[in-house]
Amino acid sequence: MPKSVIIPQGTSTPIAPFVPGTLADGVIYVSGTLPFDADNNVVFPDDPKAQTRHVLQIIQRVIETAGGTMADVTFNSIFITDWKNYAAINEIYAEFFPGDKPARFCIQCGLVKPEALVEIATIAHIGR
């Protein structure tokens, strides 16, 4: 089955050669999502909760544009710049996944812009 490119209305132009999401065979792959505004500036500097909420809202828009919901998320890759933000990020993350939780991993690393505190990539299964 061919893939479909998923670009929600109002999405910023990526800073590298990728799209926000792709849909193939009932699976949505959401690219690593950073806390960027429409001009690719980092929003909410020094606020891990606000950045996490912003990132998950963008991911939600990609999934909904493809016809799914956050309940369809099966896996998240989470990248954070400092373990001191782990609890704050998890607090907001839990709001977006109140029922059965998706599988995930979380690592500490550097991100493409130093003001970014969190990046999340997602896989969701919406069936056929």
C-alpha positions in Angstrom: 0.0 0.0 0.0 1.4 3.4 -0.9 2.1 5.9 1.9 0.3 9.2 2.4 2.0 12.3 3.6 0.3 13.9 6.6 0.6 17.7 7.0 -1.9 19.3 9.3 -3.1 22.8 8.2 -1.0 25.5 9.7 2.0 23.3 10.3 5.4 25.0 10.2 7.8 24.0 7.4 10.2 21.4 8.8 13.8 22.6 9.4 15.1 19.4 7.7 14.0 17.2 4.8 11.0 15.4 6.4 7.2 15.7 6.8 5.2 15.8 10.1 3.8 12.4 9.5 3.1 9.5 7.1 0.3 7.0 6.9 1.1 3.5 5.5 -1.1 0.4 5.8 -3.1 1.8 8.8 0.0 3.0 10.7 0.8 6.6 11.4 4.4 7.6 11.8 4.8 11.0 13.4 8.2 12.6 13.0 10.2 13.7 16.0 8.2 16.7 17.2 9.8 19.7 18.9 8.2 22.6 20.7 8.3 25.0 17.7 6.0 27.7 16.6 5.0 28.3 13.0 8.4 30.0 12.4 10.4 27.2 13.9 11.2 29.1 17.0 11.2 27.3 20.4 8.2 28.1 22.5 8.0 28.3 26.3 11.7 28.4 27.0 12.6 26.9 30.4 9.0 25.4 30.8 9.1 21.6 30.3 5.4 21.2 31.0 4.3 23.8 28.4 6.8 22.5 25.9 5.5 18.9 26.4 1.9 20.0 26.0 2.7 21.9 22.8 4.6 18.9 21.4 1.7 16.5 22.2 -0.9 18.9 20.8 1.1 18.9 17.5 1.3 15.1 17.5 -2.4 15.0 18.2 -3.1 17.2 15.2 -1.0 15.0 12.9 -2.8 11.8 14.1 -6.3 13.4 13.8 -5.5 14.7 10.3 -4.7 11.1 9.4 -8.0 9.9 10.9 -6.9 8.6 14.3 -6.9 9.6 17.9 -4.4 9.6 20.7 -5.9 6.4 21.9 -4.5 4.8 18.8 -0.9 5.6 19.8 1.1 2.4 20.4 4.6 3.7 20.8 6.5 6.9 21.7 10.2 7.8 21.6 10.9 10.6 24.1 14.1 12.6 24.1 14.8 15.0 26.9 17.7 17.3 27.6 17.8 17.0 31.3 16.5 14.3 33.7 15.5 17.1 36.1 12.5 17.7 33.8 11.4 14.0 33.7 8.6 14.3 36.3 7.2 17.5 34.8 7.2 15.9 31.3 5.5 12.8 32.6 2.8 14.8 34.3 1.7 16.4 31.0 2.3 13.2 29.1 -0.2 11.3 31.4 -2.9 13.9 30.5 -2.7 12.8 26.9 -2.8 9.1 27.6 -5.3 8.7 30.5 -6.3 5.1 29.7 -4.1 2.3 28.4 -0.6 3.7 28.0 1.5 3.2 24.9 4.9 1.6 25.0 7.8 4.0 25.0 11.4 4.8 25.8 13.0 8.0 27.1 16.6 9.1 26.8 18.5 12.2 27.7 20.3 13.8 24.8 21.0 17.1 23.0 18.3 18.4 20.7 18.5 20.4 17.5 17.9 23.7 19.3 19.3 24.2 22.8 16.2 25.9 24.1 14.1 22.8 23.3 13.7 20.5 26.4 11.7 17.7 24.8 11.1 15.9 21.5 8.7 13.1 20.9 8.2 10.7 17.9 5.1 8.6 17.7 3.6 5.6 16.1 -0.2 5.0 16.0 -2.2 2.2 14.5 -5.6 3.2 13.1 -6.3 0.0 11.1 -7.4 0.0 7.5 
